[in-house]
Amino acid sequence: MTVRKLGLALGLAAAAGLGAGAAQAEPLKIGIIESLSGSQTSTGRLFATAAEYVVDQINADGGFNGEPIEVIEYDNAGGTTGAADKFKQAVADGVHIVLQGASSAIAGQVTEDVRKHNIRNPGNELMYINLGAEALALTGEKCHFYQFRFTTTAPMRVNAMVDAMKEAGDLGTKVYSINQNYSWGRDMEDAIKAAADRGDYEVVDTVLHEVNKIQDFSPFVAKIKDAGPDTVMTGNWSNDLLLLMKAAGDAGLDVRFGTTFLDQVGNIANAGDTALGHYVAHPYNIAADDSDFAENYKAATGHYPVYIEPQTVNAIRTLGEALKTVDFGGGDVSVTEIAKAMENASIETPLGPITVRKDDHQAVLPVVVSKVVKDPKYPVDGTDLGFGVVKVVPGEDAIYEAQESCEMDRPS
Amino acid sequence: MEFLIVSTLNGVIYGLLLFMVSSGLTLIFGMMGVLNFAHASFYMVGAYIAYTITALVDFWVGLLVAPILVGLLGVLVERYLLRRVHEHGHAHELLLTFGLAFIFEELVKLFYGDFPVNYAMPDYLRFPAFTVFGTDYPFYRIFIGLVAVAMFVALYLLLSRTRAGLVVRAAERLPSMAEALGHNVPLVFMGVFGTGAAFAGLGGAVAGAFFPTNPNMALELGVIVFVVVVVGGLGSLEGSLIASLMIGLFSSFAVGLDWSLAGLFSLVGLGEWARALGGVFTLTLSSISGTIPFLLMLIVLLVRPAGLMGERN
């Protein structure tokens, strides 16, 4: 929350207090525990910006429970220990809903903290909305009633990508899988192997490498060349994706990349023409959205919604819909009631509806497959390149079966 | 054969890049005894300055100006920060430079944003130098290697063959004696620190056009650069060259080798058993290639604590 907004909130609170001893409504407090410093700032800041954009709109429409919704930012400094510390602080500050998204490792910490807190404090629960952490375990063995995930997972992205690339005739018959050696990369590798029949291809080789430790990907490119694939599929993000693509481009390797995070800000600027023709499967592409969302967002924040911003906006909009169906009459906020309302909430987006699956609280949302093209509707990173829509896969087709490992205790 | 040649090429060039960044650190430590944690930050600042100048004027002007400006920055850091804490010993110097690294990172984010910037080599440098076994070998990688070799030769000659080098070495060994002989020791130190920073700046300007230039680049390379200096022997220029090349080659070869403990066990007929156990037994060498430098550092520290070419072995 900015100082100005804090001042406004305090001012409003003071004004309400002066109102001849009127009963004080409990404002809904949202805590964003995100990487606002350190190496993941570029992503963490986007989550916060997009979430606050929607909360500002809800507040402009009258807020919730007779009060404006308060947003408090907590910097987890990019680590799980930081997140655990800031979670305690958020609890002390009386936060009801926690938002986070920039790392599956941190998400694992936050969701466990929330679960334990709720066991120890019945009647005083917290809710966690996962905006971007995609590890399957979060809606598998780690799932619980107070956690909701509003982004895709590896099978959703890979299945959509395979379908779209096959339809476009760009998939080929040999696929190489290179991924980062942690939960996300392993999920991706499993999904790429599992989709082989669907896409009618053979996985020629798979490689897992360390996250953000490799400066020189040319040895990996030599290995890819040996295997002779038509398409390289990777869940790599940030430097690991850029370095891989650049090394492949410099070596003159004639392969198509199927990626999941190519739309991260700065990637296209850095990869340049090397990125042309490569694919990305992502939860949203504003080029497929003919509403005025993109312009409104730009007017409020100064830039078009990019990367993980649209999915964050959709997550908080869904929360807003859920809030419309509960009424605490200006009294105490019950997080359990909000969580129950979330299960039934849905929104319409120009790309299709978004709903929440009750079994594991995974959002059922459309997946867009895009391709880097010249002179698109929305150029990115100050280049003449951007993401052209190849296929929009509706939520019900993109979703995978709920994992059996999810055993959810529901409040009565 | 193809694997051997391609891996060697890749490894040598990556090693030379590592040397380019770590040479300045080695120089500063060898001559001043200061372990500069902010060294990789100078590398980052060099890349950002070169990016700015390339956008305004020209790529080559950027390569020329970036080391000069970063060198000046180094001089300022030495004169107004490091010198003040020098008398309190190494711990203070270390903490100061450690803090500086974070400040540089946040400052870069403040001016250039959180995202990678579009710093790229000019198009006329973007061509394959030659083709090995059907793979283009980018000219720019060779260019990076050449700059690193030139840096090594220049530094080596400067320190071992010139009067300036003699004074610098004297100032490090016996500062009071050098001072008594009429040499301005603080000025010498300032010069050494500035030169070390300038070398990092040049490294950033050259490598930043090939690798992504982003606010995390110092963090990413910072650790590995320390490994180079430790493996090579603190302060030894030759040592850090050897260590850089070793790390480059080891990482490069490791990627191509799908060796695992299970493979080792299968030599004695226990392969199936080891594979069934999974975990560490099926971990392939390629999936831990980024850890090889640290493994190398551990071994070197155990066997030769002062590093390969360190003086106190």
Interface residues (C-beta under 8 A of the other chain):
Chain A: S37 S39 T41 S42 R45 N181 V207 L208 H209 E210 N212 K213 I214 Q215 D216 S218 P219 F220 V221 A222 K223 K225 D226 N239 L242 L243 K246 D250 A251 G252 L253 V265 G266 N267 A269 N270 G272 D381 G382 T383
Chain B: F3 V6 S7 N10 G11 I13 Y14 L17 E106 K109 G113 D114 F115 P116 V117 N118 A120 P128 G134 T135 D136 Y137 P138 Y140 R141 F210 F211 P212 T213 N214 P215 N216 L219 E220 L221 I224 G248 S251 S252 F253 A254 V255 G256 S286 S287 I288 S289 G290 T291
